[in-house]
Amino acid sequence: MGFAERLRALREDNDEKQSDIARLLNVSGSMISFYENGVHFPRDEKMLLKIAEHFDVSMDYLFGLTDIPNYKRIKSVMNDMEKLPPDAVDRIVDFVEYVKFCEKR
């Protein structure tokens, strides 16, 4: 899923109209339609950042480079894990491996 599809999905998941995003970005509603249909792409990096911040997603997610919307939660968990004793970290790693195994089936 690329930028156009992600933008549309994020907007729809957020129950927003193209006109809502257009106002946020100070562009026309038709420009948002062009973005969502892959006709045009925002060339202003500040606009892209505003979109990512508005939907609380990473730029990598917005561009379709990852399926993880926001790394903040993962970073928070990693910070918490650094405070745990080694045996607790080992149990967490084992659990993650177990979940990965179950997902492959």
KOLKOLTOR-911223 format. One record per residue (C-alpha): residue in one letter; x, y, z. Coordinates in pm, whole numbers, plus 50000, padded with zeros to 5 digits. Example, Ala and Ser with C-alpha at 12.3 -4.5 7.8 and 13.67 -1.06 7.14 Angstrom:
<sites>
A512304955050780/S513674989450714/
</sites>
This chain:
<sites>
M500005000050000/G501515033049892/F501005069149991/A497735074149800/E496055043449950/R497385050950298/L496145086750290/R492645075750188/A492565047750447/L493785070450726/R491265097350637/E488385072550619/D489435054750941/N489455088851107/D485935096350973/E487175127350793/K486205141550458/Q488615152450189/S487575188250266/D488705183650628/I492195173650517/A492205200950254/R491565227250525/L494315212350740/L496805214450453/N495475246750305/V494835231049964/S491695224449761/G489515194049815/S490255183349461/M493985182849544/I493305157749823/S491385136949569/F494405138949337/Y496675127449623/E494365098449708/N494125087449346/G497875089549287/V497565117649031/H499665141749238/F501995138249535/P502665165049798/R506075179749722/D506315200750036/E507965181550320/K506155203050577/M502855191750428/L503895155350453/L504935160350814/K501615177050890/I499755147150744/A501835122550947/E501375142651266/H497655146951208/F497135109451181/D499845101251439/V501755078651201/S505385076951095/M506555089150758/D507635053350681/Y504045041950736/L502665070550530/F504935060750238/G504075023850269/L507575013650380/T506244996650694/D502934983950820/I503634996651171/P501735029551201/N503755044351483/Y506985033351647/K506355053751963/R504665024452137/I507445000652041/K510105025252162/S508235028952489/V508154991252538/M511864989052457/N512605015852717/D510554996552973/M512374964352887/E515744980452961/K514604984453322/L513694947653363/P515974920153493/P517554898153224/D515344867953299/A512204888953244/V513584901552912/D514284865352813/R510664855952887/I509424884852675/V511674874852387/D510484838752418/F506864850652408/V507514871552095/E509094841351927/Y506064820452024/V503654846151876/K505704847551554/F505554809451534/C501764809451586/E501274836351319/K503104815151059/R500634786551096/
</sites>
